[in-house]
Amino acid sequence: MRIDLHTHSNVSDGTETPEVLVESAAAAGLDAVALTDHDSTAGWARAAHAAACLGVVFIPGMEVSCRTDAGISVHVLSYLHDPTHPGLLEEIEKSRTARLTRAQRMVELMSADFPISWPVVQQFVTEGATVGRPHIADALIALGIVGTRSEAFERILTARSPYWVSHYAPHPAAAVALIREAGGVPVFAHPSAFNRGRVVGGAAINEMIDAGLLGLEIDHRDNPESAREDLRRLAREHDLLVTGSSDYHGSGKPNLLGENVTSQETLERIMRTATGTAVRGALS
């Protein structure tokens, strides 16, 4: 089976609806796909329905945005958790609210130098979506200020810019513990993505493992090949799952569906471990 465990729809910062994303997954020859929108499960039902119609196995997931005490951004993928779990729901809603306030403030700061306003940005946010910097990037593209999302992030939306505003996010160990409480399987997303900024070291990862981390997303384009063997060694030492994924965002990123995949054995282990919800469809 060809299984991609990390994709985003326009419920967060992808460019395709959940239905179209699943259609794209089928067209790419995937047998199973997970929808892992940022801090949201709102696309699950629509993606599951499309997957059932197309004969694709659907894995419900979510990507939880976190931050260490040192201010390092960490993303934790959650698979098959209970989407109604009160503790996890409260935490992601707190993050979603903080993301919105942060985005509005960044746009306010940018408006002193660029012809951008919050109503312009809102045109690129799907109703109910988790608001993020990619939506600001899309507005900047439409205004002709930048040509791509990548350029927007490098020039204007970077943490080094004068428009940068921080926002609340849970500690990664706390997020891992909440995911486990919700019956989910937590996997550390792109742990060695140096091109995105600072990454956490062994102490922080060990703290996540102690909190219940169950896997590492190793086969991902943002993990340098030089770091992957160290990650595999860590996975062996702690009996962690090893996943591979595309981190697909539609036209929002160059990542291609299925460019990295996860083994059926690993997915089956995720399914055996989770108690929150279930995969939709049967594995062949």
Secondary structure as UniProt FT lines:
FT   STRAND          3..4
FT   TURN            10..13
FT   HELIX           18..27
FT   TURN            28..29
FT   STRAND          32..35
FT   TURN            42..43
FT   HELIX           44..54
FT   STRAND          57..67
FT   TURN            69..70
FT   STRAND          73..79
FT   TURN            83..84
FT   HELIX           86..110
FT   TURN            111..113
FT   HELIX           118..122
FT   TURN            123..124
FT   TURN            127..128
FT   HELIX           133..142
FT   TURN            143..144
FT   HELIX           149..155
FT   TURN            159..160
FT   TURN            162..163
FT   HELIX           172..181
FT   TURN            182..183
FT   STRAND          185..188
FT   TURN            191..192
FT   HELIX           194..196
FT   HELIX           202..211
FT   STRAND          215..219
FT   TURN            221..222
FT   HELIX           225..238
FT   STRAND          241..244
FT   HELIX           250..252
FT   TURN            257..258
FT   HELIX           264..273
//
